[in-house]
Amino acid sequence: MATLGANQYGKAESRVVRIIRDSPHHEIVDLNVSSSLRGDFAGAHIDGDQAAVLPTDTQKNTAFAYAKLHGVSSPEDYALALARRLLEATPAAREAEVRVEQYAWDRLGSHAFLRRGGETRTCVVTVGRDTASVVSGFRDLVVMKSTDSEFKGFLVDEFTTLAETDDRILATSLVAQWRHDGLDELDHRSQSDHRRDWNSSYDDVRDVLLSTFATTYSRALQETLYVMGAAVVDTLPGIAEISFSAPNRHHFLVDFSGFEVPVENHGEVFIAADRPYGLIECTVLREPPA
Ligand SMILES: O=c1[nH]c(=O)c2[nH]c(=O)[nH]c2[nH]1
């Protein structure tokens, strides 16, 4: 006869983003939270009886609510508070386990951040008998603005449900590739290009992109990419064009309105969705194409 062995259940990988915005100098906490309850849940497995089961949906809601109600001074402190709450709310549970992964962000400005870990630098060079082309770039440069981003005035049809917003999180994992010009024949023939410091050039492009992202109000990711690209081709003479591929990493304000206890959410707790995502791509050129 079949017997139920070890079992547990919970909600895995709630992407909890907490913005502390008491001053213009925002702080962000970015977590991946998983909870599991272990105890006497045989009824759910064997009899289809859910009476002892605190839904995983409730566990997820609690993870988001506690980011506001308890706060996240550290992942450990937050996880302890959440685990205690889940245990208290579920009499059949013997123990609650909460796992937290925290993503670190470095500050770019008062409300702009760069995910720590760093991008991957890339290049593609093509050398012909008389020509050489160099395309430099990176992928996975993850940036976020916690305010100074809106999206409104868009085309609406009978399937549109998106609400206009004056204040949202803007985040992307940027892929950029830029083409160098002025690689003249002399450089090509001499087999080396002593006048170019490719490492400084890379740092210059990266610095211009990040500072422009941090300081420019965004009316759409499309506009932000264009302004970032324009800053590169307008200020760095060796760069003829730059192309971007930017997934819009959507952050949705968590709706706490259905709770029995009132919990306010003034742009403080977001769910970071991984898919689907908007994908915004564009090229910015110094000169109009010939
Ligand atoms: O910056 C944005 N551009 C869009 O085209 C778009 N579409 C959407 O749903 N959200 C956004 N955000």
The ligand as an SDF file (V2000), in Angstrom:
LIG
                    3D

 12 13  0  0  0  0  0  0  0  0999 V2000
    9.2600   52.2000  -22.1460 O   0  0  0  0  0  0  0  0  0  0  0  0
    8.3300   51.5110  -22.5800 C   0  0  0  0  0  0  0  0  0  0  0  0
    8.1360   51.3830  -23.9150 N   0  0  0  0  0  0  0  0  0  0  0  0
    7.1280   50.6410  -24.4510 C   0  0  0  0  0  0  0  0  0  0  0  0
    6.9730   50.5660  -25.6990 O   0  0  0  0  0  0  0  0  0  0  0  0
    6.2560   50.0040  -23.5570 C   0  0  0  0  0  0  0  0  0  0  0  0
    5.1610   49.2090  -23.7250 N   0  0  0  0  0  0  0  0  0  0  0  0
    4.7320   48.8620  -22.4950 C   0  0  0  0  0  0  0  0  0  0  0  0
    3.7580   48.1050  -22.2730 O   0  0  0  0  0  0  0  0  0  0  0  0
    5.5030   49.4280  -21.5370 N   0  0  0  0  0  0  0  0  0  0  0  0
    6.4600   50.1440  -22.1730 C   0  0  0  0  0  0  0  0  0  0  0  0
    7.4970   50.8920  -21.7040 N   0  0  0  0  0  0  0  0  0  0  0  0
  1  2  2  0
  2  3  1  0
  2 12  1  0
  3  4  1  0
  4  5  2  0
  4  6  1  0
  6  7  1  0
  6 11  2  0
  7  8  1  0
  8  9  2  0
  8 10  1  0
 10 11  1  0
 11 12  1  0
M  END
$$$$
